[in-house]
Amino acid sequence: MSDRGGYILTWKDTNKVGLSDGTMLRPDVLGGLSREALGAFELPVGRERVALSKLFEIEGEHGDNEGCLTLRNLPRLPRVGARMASGELVIEGDAGDGLGASMRGGVIRVTGRVGDEVGGPDFGSDRGMVGGEIFVAGDAGERVGYRQRGGLIAVGGCAGKLAGYRMLAGTIVLKRGPYECVGLESRRGTMVLLDADSPVAMNATMTIEGEFAASEMVAVGLLMRHLGATSEQFVGVVRPDTKIRLLSLDQFEIRKAELWQVC
Protein backbone atom coordinates (compact mmCIF):
# COMPACT_ATOMS: atom_id res chain seq x y z
CA MET A 1 0.00 0.00 0.00
CA SER A 2 1.23 3.46 -0.86
CA ASP A 3 2.49 5.57 2.03
CA ARG A 4 0.94 8.60 0.37
CA GLY A 5 -2.57 7.58 1.41
CA GLY A 6 -5.66 7.76 -0.76
CA TYR A 7 -6.99 5.04 -3.05
CA ILE A 8 -4.85 2.44 -4.83
CA LEU A 9 -6.34 0.97 -8.01
CA THR A 10 -4.74 -2.21 -9.38
CA TRP A 11 -5.70 -3.40 -12.86
CA LYS A 12 -7.02 -6.94 -12.62
CA ASP A 13 -4.66 -9.43 -14.26
CA THR A 14 -7.55 -11.53 -15.58
CA ASN A 15 -9.21 -8.53 -17.22
CA LYS A 16 -9.67 -9.04 -20.96
CA VAL A 17 -11.38 -5.72 -21.71
CA GLY A 18 -9.65 -2.41 -22.27
CA LEU A 19 -10.50 1.14 -21.38
CA SER A 20 -10.97 3.64 -24.17
CA ASP A 21 -8.68 6.10 -22.40
CA GLY A 22 -7.57 7.19 -18.94
CA THR A 23 -9.10 10.66 -18.76
CA MET A 24 -11.20 9.92 -15.69
CA LEU A 25 -8.39 8.24 -13.74
CA ARG A 26 -7.56 11.37 -11.78
CA PRO A 27 -7.49 12.24 -8.06
CA ASP A 28 -9.67 15.31 -8.61
CA VAL A 29 -12.37 13.04 -10.09
CA LEU A 30 -12.08 9.87 -8.01
CA GLY A 31 -10.25 10.84 -4.82
CA GLY A 32 -13.23 12.37 -3.04
CA LEU A 33 -15.67 9.51 -3.72
CA SER A 34 -16.76 7.04 -1.07
CA ARG A 35 -15.60 3.42 -1.47
CA GLU A 36 -19.05 2.43 -2.71
CA ALA A 37 -19.29 5.32 -5.17
CA LEU A 38 -15.78 4.64 -6.44
CA GLY A 39 -16.56 0.99 -7.17
CA ALA A 40 -19.72 1.96 -9.03
CA PHE A 41 -18.06 4.76 -11.01
CA GLU A 42 -18.45 3.97 -14.71
CA LEU A 43 -15.55 4.06 -17.16
CA PRO A 44 -15.74 3.90 -20.98
CA VAL A 45 -14.93 0.50 -22.50
CA GLY A 46 -15.53 0.63 -26.23
CA ARG A 47 -19.13 1.75 -26.71
CA GLU A 48 -20.13 0.63 -23.23
CA ARG A 49 -19.55 1.85 -19.72
CA VAL A 50 -18.27 -0.54 -17.05
CA ALA A 51 -18.13 -0.17 -13.27
CA LEU A 52 -14.64 0.60 -12.01
CA SER A 53 -14.75 -2.32 -9.55
CA LYS A 54 -14.96 -4.75 -12.48
CA LEU A 55 -11.69 -3.42 -13.88
CA PHE A 56 -9.67 -2.62 -10.77
CA GLU A 57 -8.97 -4.00 -7.33
CA ILE A 58 -9.57 -1.17 -4.86
CA GLU A 59 -7.35 -0.63 -1.83
CA GLY A 60 -6.63 2.25 0.47
CA GLU A 61 -8.83 4.73 2.22
CA HIS A 62 -11.20 7.47 1.25
CA GLY A 63 -9.31 10.65 0.50
CA ASP A 64 -10.28 13.86 -1.26
CA ASN A 65 -9.66 15.61 -4.55
CA GLU A 66 -6.48 17.14 -3.15
CA GLY A 67 -5.11 13.73 -2.13
CA CYS A 68 -3.31 10.91 -3.90
CA LEU A 69 -4.51 8.29 -6.37
CA THR A 70 -2.15 5.39 -7.21
CA LEU A 71 -2.58 3.26 -10.35
CA ARG A 72 -0.87 -0.15 -10.65
CA ASN A 73 -0.46 -2.60 -13.55
CA LEU A 74 -2.21 -0.11 -15.80
CA PRO A 75 -2.30 -0.80 -19.57
CA ARG A 76 -0.60 1.91 -21.67
CA LEU A 77 -3.73 4.03 -21.74
CA PRO A 78 -3.78 7.36 -23.58
CA ARG A 79 -4.72 10.64 -21.84
CA VAL A 80 -4.25 9.52 -18.24
CA GLY A 81 -4.54 12.63 -16.08
CA ALA A 82 -5.87 14.76 -18.95
CA ARG A 83 -7.27 18.11 -17.70
CA MET A 84 -6.28 17.23 -14.12
CA ALA A 85 -6.63 20.21 -11.77
CA SER A 86 -5.43 19.07 -8.34
CA GLY A 87 -4.12 16.20 -6.23
CA GLU A 88 -1.33 13.71 -6.86
CA LEU A 89 -1.51 10.91 -9.42
CA VAL A 90 1.07 8.10 -9.15
CA ILE A 91 1.39 5.61 -12.02
CA GLU A 92 3.46 2.59 -11.02
CA GLY A 93 4.46 1.42 -14.47
CA ASP A 94 4.03 2.88 -17.97
CA ALA A 95 1.52 5.28 -19.51
CA GLY A 96 0.44 5.95 -23.09
CA ASP A 97 0.20 9.08 -25.23
CA GLY A 98 -1.18 12.38 -23.99
CA LEU A 99 -0.24 12.00 -20.31
CA GLY A 100 -1.45 15.12 -18.49
CA ALA A 101 -2.94 16.64 -21.65
CA SER A 102 -4.16 20.20 -20.98
CA MET A 103 -3.35 19.65 -17.30
CA ARG A 104 -4.21 22.57 -15.00
CA GLY A 105 -2.69 21.64 -11.64
CA GLY A 106 -1.55 18.91 -9.28
CA VAL A 107 1.32 16.43 -9.68
CA ILE A 108 1.71 13.34 -11.88
CA ARG A 109 4.50 10.83 -11.21
CA VAL A 110 5.27 7.90 -13.51
CA THR A 111 7.78 5.21 -12.50
CA GLY A 112 8.12 3.82 -16.04
CA ARG A 113 7.93 5.12 -19.60
CA VAL A 114 5.34 7.31 -21.33
CA GLY A 115 4.19 7.90 -24.90
CA ASP A 116 4.04 10.98 -27.12
CA GLU A 117 2.92 14.53 -26.28
CA VAL A 118 3.32 14.55 -22.52
CA GLY A 119 1.60 17.70 -21.31
CA GLY A 120 0.32 18.49 -24.80
CA PRO A 121 -3.16 19.62 -25.89
CA ASP A 122 -6.19 17.50 -25.11
CA PHE A 123 -8.87 16.79 -27.71
CA GLY A 124 -10.61 19.96 -28.84
CA SER A 125 -7.91 22.24 -27.44
CA ASP A 126 -4.88 24.00 -28.89
CA ARG A 127 -3.34 24.48 -25.44
CA GLY A 128 -1.01 22.12 -23.67
CA MET A 129 -0.68 22.00 -19.90
CA VAL A 130 -1.04 25.36 -18.15
CA GLY A 131 -0.05 24.32 -14.62
CA GLY A 132 1.02 21.44 -12.41
CA GLU A 133 4.05 19.16 -12.54
CA ILE A 134 4.78 15.90 -14.39
CA PHE A 135 7.71 13.65 -13.39
CA VAL A 136 8.62 10.69 -15.61
CA ALA A 137 11.31 8.31 -14.33
CA GLY A 138 11.81 6.51 -17.66
CA ASP A 139 11.81 7.52 -21.32
CA ALA A 140 9.23 9.70 -23.05
CA GLY A 141 8.00 9.76 -26.65
CA GLU A 142 8.02 12.62 -29.13
CA ARG A 143 6.82 16.20 -28.66
CA VAL A 144 7.19 16.42 -24.88
CA GLY A 145 5.51 19.67 -23.83
CA TYR A 146 3.86 20.31 -27.20
CA ARG A 147 2.18 23.74 -26.97
CA GLN A 148 2.93 23.81 -23.23
CA ARG A 149 1.72 27.03 -21.57
CA GLY A 150 2.90 26.54 -17.98
CA GLY A 151 3.95 24.06 -15.34
CA LEU A 152 6.94 21.70 -15.20
CA ILE A 153 7.78 18.47 -17.05
CA ALA A 154 10.87 16.51 -15.95
CA VAL A 155 11.99 13.35 -17.78
CA GLY A 156 14.60 11.14 -16.11
CA GLY A 157 15.30 9.12 -19.26
CA CYS A 158 15.47 9.98 -22.96
CA ALA A 159 12.86 11.96 -24.89
CA GLY A 160 11.91 11.60 -28.54
CA LYS A 161 12.15 14.27 -31.23
CA LEU A 162 10.68 17.77 -30.98
CA ALA A 163 10.60 18.23 -27.21
CA GLY A 164 9.25 21.70 -26.50
CA TYR A 165 7.69 22.01 -29.95
CA ARG A 166 5.70 25.28 -30.16
CA MET A 167 6.10 25.76 -26.42
CA LEU A 168 4.63 29.03 -25.11
CA ALA A 169 5.53 28.94 -21.39
CA GLY A 170 6.62 26.63 -18.59
CA THR A 171 9.72 24.46 -18.04
CA ILE A 172 10.94 21.17 -19.53
CA VAL A 173 13.88 19.25 -18.03
CA LEU A 174 15.45 16.35 -19.94
CA LYS A 175 18.11 14.35 -18.13
CA ARG A 176 19.42 12.27 -21.04
CA GLY A 177 19.97 12.83 -24.76
CA PRO A 178 20.00 12.63 -27.65
CA TYR A 179 18.34 16.00 -28.12
CA GLU A 180 16.72 16.11 -31.56
CA CYS A 181 15.00 19.28 -32.79
CA VAL A 182 14.44 20.61 -29.26
CA GLY A 183 12.52 23.85 -28.78
CA LEU A 184 11.52 24.15 -32.42
CA GLU A 185 9.12 27.09 -32.98
CA SER A 186 8.97 27.81 -29.24
CA ARG A 187 8.27 31.42 -28.29
CA ARG A 188 8.57 31.46 -24.50
CA GLY A 189 9.49 29.05 -21.73
CA THR A 190 12.64 27.28 -20.58
CA MET A 191 14.25 24.00 -21.56
CA VAL A 192 16.99 22.45 -19.39
CA LEU A 193 19.21 19.73 -20.86
CA LEU A 194 21.37 17.83 -18.37
CA ASP A 195 23.37 15.54 -20.67
CA ALA A 196 26.65 17.24 -21.63
CA ASP A 197 27.53 14.36 -23.99
CA SER A 198 24.52 15.00 -26.23
CA PRO A 199 25.12 18.28 -28.08
CA VAL A 200 22.25 20.32 -29.47
CA ALA A 201 22.32 20.84 -33.23
CA MET A 202 22.19 24.58 -33.84
CA ASN A 203 19.70 25.98 -36.33
CA ALA A 204 18.91 29.42 -37.73
CA THR A 205 16.59 30.35 -34.86
CA MET A 206 19.16 29.69 -32.11
CA THR A 207 21.87 31.96 -30.78
CA ILE A 208 24.40 31.33 -28.00
CA GLU A 209 24.18 33.90 -25.22
CA GLY A 210 27.19 32.64 -23.24
CA GLU A 211 28.46 30.12 -20.69
CA PHE A 212 28.04 30.52 -16.93
CA ALA A 213 28.75 28.63 -13.73
CA ALA A 214 25.62 27.17 -12.20
CA SER A 215 26.33 29.22 -9.05
CA GLU A 216 25.72 32.37 -11.15
CA MET A 217 22.29 31.20 -12.30
CA VAL A 218 19.94 31.41 -9.34
CA ALA A 219 16.99 30.01 -11.25
CA VAL A 220 18.96 26.86 -12.13
CA GLY A 221 19.83 26.27 -8.48
CA LEU A 222 16.23 26.69 -7.34
CA LEU A 223 14.97 24.36 -10.06
CA MET A 224 17.52 21.63 -9.35
CA ARG A 225 16.87 21.78 -5.62
CA HIS A 226 13.18 21.31 -6.29
CA LEU A 227 13.83 18.38 -8.63
CA GLY A 228 16.29 16.80 -6.21
CA ALA A 229 13.74 16.99 -3.41
CA THR A 230 11.22 15.30 -5.67
CA SER A 231 13.32 12.62 -7.39
CA GLU A 232 16.65 10.97 -6.55
CA GLN A 233 17.40 10.91 -10.28
CA PHE A 234 18.21 14.61 -10.22
CA VAL A 235 20.28 14.78 -7.04
CA GLY A 236 23.80 16.06 -7.66
CA VAL A 237 23.40 16.37 -11.44
CA VAL A 238 24.25 20.07 -11.34
CA ARG A 239 26.95 21.33 -8.95
CA PRO A 240 27.83 24.98 -8.21
CA ASP A 241 30.86 24.80 -10.53
CA THR A 242 28.98 23.09 -13.36
CA LYS A 243 29.19 25.09 -16.59
CA ILE A 244 25.93 25.84 -18.33
CA ARG A 245 25.52 27.18 -21.86
CA LEU A 246 22.59 29.54 -22.38
CA LEU A 247 20.91 29.72 -25.79
CA SER A 248 18.06 31.83 -27.11
CA LEU A 249 15.67 29.71 -29.16
CA ASP A 250 13.67 32.37 -31.00
CA GLN A 251 16.04 35.09 -32.16
CA PHE A 252 13.73 36.08 -35.05
CA GLU A 253 10.75 36.80 -32.77
CA ILE A 254 10.46 37.98 -29.15
CA ARG A 255 13.60 36.25 -27.81
CA LYS A 256 11.79 34.91 -24.73
CA ALA A 257 12.39 31.16 -25.17
CA GLU A 258 15.64 29.89 -23.67
CA LEU A 259 17.61 26.69 -23.41
CA TRP A 260 20.16 25.82 -20.74
CA GLN A 261 22.52 22.91 -21.34
CA VAL A 262 25.15 21.47 -19.05
CA CYS A 263 28.47 21.57 -20.88
C-alpha positions, 0 to 999 in steps of 0.5 A: 500500500502506498504511504501517500494515502488515498486510493490504490487501483490495481488493474485486474490481471484476468481482465480481458477488456480495455479502457478507451482512455484514462481521462477519468483516472484522476485524483480530482475526479475519483479521490473524493468519492466514497468506497461504494461510489468509487466501485460503481463509477463507470468508465468507458470501454468501447461503446459501453460503460463498465463499473470501475470495480470490475476493472480494478482491485480497490485498496486504500482509504477514502481521500479527497480531490487534493489527495493521492490516487495510485494506479498499478499494472495499468495498460498503456492508456492514452490521456491519463490525467488529462485536464487534471486540476489538483491532487497527486496521481502516481502511475506505477508502471508505464503510460500511453500518449497524452499524459497530463494533456491540458493539465491545470494543476496537481502532480503526476508521477510515472515510475516507467515510460510514457508515450508521445505529447506529454503535457500536450493539448487534449482533444478539442484544445490548442493548449497544452498543460497550463499548470502542475508538474509531471515527473517521468522516471523513464523515457518519453515519446516525441513532442514532450511539452507540445504547446505547453503554456505553464507548469513543469515536465521533468523526464529522467530518461530519454525523450523523442524528437521535438521536445518543447515544440511550439512551447509558449511557457513553462519548463521542460527538463530532460536528463538524457539525450540525444536531443533532436529538434528541441525547442523548435518554434517555441516562443517562451518558456525554458528548456533544461538539458542535463546531458553534456555528452549530447550536443544540441544541433544549432539551427537558424533560430538559435543563438548562443548567449554565453556560458556561466557557472551554475552558481551564477544562475539562481533560477537553475539552483532553485529548479535543481533543488526542487527536482532533487527533493522530488526525485533521486534521479536529479540529485547532484546532477548540477553542482555549483561549478557546473558550466551551463551554456545559455541559448536563445531559441527564437532570435527572429521573434520575441527572444523569450524562449531559452535553453540551458545545457550542461556543458 
